[in-house]
Amino acid sequence: MALSSRERTLAAVTALVVVVVALITGVRGLLSWAEGSGAHDLAFGTEGLGELLATLDRIDTLEKTNQEIKKSLGNERITCIDVGKTAELLRIISEAGGRCGMRVTNFNPTPRQKSKPFPSLEVQIAFECQYEQLVRFVDQLDRIEIPVFIQALRVNCKQPGQPQLAGTMTIVTYVYS
């Protein structure tokens, strides 16, 4: 059965109306979603774009300030760790000592919330080792994934005339809570 010219025109117009209605419904749904997510303001309003640019400027300023502080402290690798990672830090230090043949006899972690320039965690370590092992341990501390620095180091001969050393070391890392 062949369609007349009038029927073909009506079918084409009907199909066109259905497509337009579907497009309008889809765009309307997309806009209502965008309005709820804040993307509408970002896409159609200058306030959203202005806020985004201001936030990016604040982030850039904070990063520059952070780098300046690190540079003034003489350690550009400084990062802060979560206070909850204290046990992990002690484990890493102990493993580093074990790899070097150093015997760690005591740990004494002390949080310093009011230290400057950032809150810190001081870990006093009592150890026994030979000189070469101590040198390897200090090298290992520079390679661990949690940045630390040595604040104090005291070493004595365990017994006069013997190569065995006994000492204490204070290691510091910066923390946030």
BELQUIVEN-V877821 format. One record per helix or strand of 3 or more residues. SS is the DSSP state (H for helix, E for strand). FROM is the first residue (numbers start at 1). TO is the last residue. If there is no record, write none. Layout:
# BELQUIVEN-V877821
SS|FROM|TO, SS|FROM|TO
This chain:
# BELQUIVEN-V877821
H|5|37, H|39|44, H|46|73, E|80|82, H|83|100, E|103|112, E|120|130, H|131|141, E|149|157, E|164|176
